[in-house]
Amino acid sequence: MMLHCLFFVVTVPDDVGSLQFDDVSDRAVKVIWSPPKQINGILTGYQLTYMVKDQPETLKVENLTSDTLSVMVNQLQV
């Protein structure tokens, strides 16, 4: 009898590259990025989080697919 164990070390990817903000208004912004230089495995998606400064109860989280490289964030507060 043989037992084979396979271990995969999964690490988080580097930060996204070239983070940019476009089409900025008082209520919306387009967030644009490029993929990380070092993915370190399989990139399954991105997570965008944002909130009103010093108000953690306003935290919003958007889970995006790995082929998404921009998103329009609307309904921001001034």
Backbone torsions as a table, in degrees:
resi	resn	phi	psi	omega
1	MET	NA	137.3	178.5
2	MET	-125.1	143.5	177.5
3	LEU	-123.3	122.2	178.4
4	HIS	-110.7	130.5	176.7
5	CYS	-115.5	128.6	176.4
6	LEU	-113.1	129.1	178.5
7	PHE	-119.2	132.9	176.3
8	PHE	-116.9	125.0	176.4
9	VAL	-90.8	114.6	179.8
10	VAL	-107.5	124.5	178.3
11	THR	-118.8	160.9	179.2
12	VAL	-72.8	150.5	177.9
13	PRO	-72.4	167.9	172.3
14	ASP	-63.2	169.8	174.1
15	ASP	-62.3	156.1	176.1
16	VAL	-62.5	154.1	178.7
17	GLY	-97.2	158.5	170.2
18	SER	49.6	55.1	178.1
19	LEU	-72.2	125.2	-177.8
20	GLN	-134.9	156.0	176.1
21	PHE	-123.9	127.4	-174.9
22	ASP	-133.0	165.5	178.9
23	ASP	49.8	46.8	-176.7
24	VAL	-77.3	129.5	172.5
25	SER	-134.7	-176.3	-179.1
26	ASP	-74.0	-12.7	-178.0
27	ARG	-125.5	-2.2	-176.1
28	ALA	-154.9	159.2	175.9
29	VAL	-154.8	142.6	174.4
30	LYS	-97.7	124.5	179.8
31	VAL	-102.9	126.8	-176.5
32	ILE	-127.0	139.3	178.9
33	TRP	-147.6	167.1	172.3
34	SER	-114.4	158.6	-178.1
35	PRO	-60.9	157.8	177.0
36	PRO	-63.2	150.7	177.5
37	LYS	-66.6	-42.3	178.2
38	GLN	-113.0	110.9	-179.1
39	ILE	-82.3	-32.4	177.0
40	ASN	62.0	42.6	179.3
41	GLY	133.8	-139.8	-179.8
42	ILE	-106.4	123.0	178.2
43	LEU	-80.8	116.5	-176.2
44	THR	-98.5	-15.9	179.3
45	GLY	163.2	-177.1	179.2
46	TYR	-123.5	154.3	175.0
47	GLN	-127.4	120.6	178.7
48	LEU	-102.9	126.1	177.4
49	THR	-125.2	142.2	178.0
50	TYR	-156.6	157.8	179.6
51	MET	-160.1	164.6	172.3
52	VAL	-69.4	135.3	-177.1
53	LYS	-52.9	130.7	177.6
54	ASP	64.0	21.3	177.2
55	GLN	-132.4	76.3	-175.8
56	PRO	-59.5	-20.3	179.0
57	GLU	-70.2	-12.5	178.1
58	THR	-93.8	7.2	-176.8
59	LEU	-56.9	130.5	175.6
60	LYS	-121.2	142.4	179.9
61	VAL	-128.1	128.9	175.7
62	GLU	-121.2	122.6	175.3
63	ASN	-95.8	127.0	-173.8
64	LEU	-121.8	152.4	178.8
65	THR	-72.0	163.1	-176.7
66	SER	-69.1	-17.7	178.2
67	ASP	-92.8	0.6	176.8
68	THR	-84.5	125.9	-179.8
69	LEU	-123.6	9.7	174.0
70	SER	-160.9	156.6	177.5
71	VAL	-154.2	142.4	175.5
72	MET	-94.0	122.5	179.1
73	VAL	-101.8	118.1	-176.3
74	ASN	-112.7	174.0	176.6
75	GLN	59.6	38.2	175.2
76	LEU	-76.0	159.0	178.7
77	GLN	-105.5	144.7	179.4
78	VAL	-79.5	NA	NA
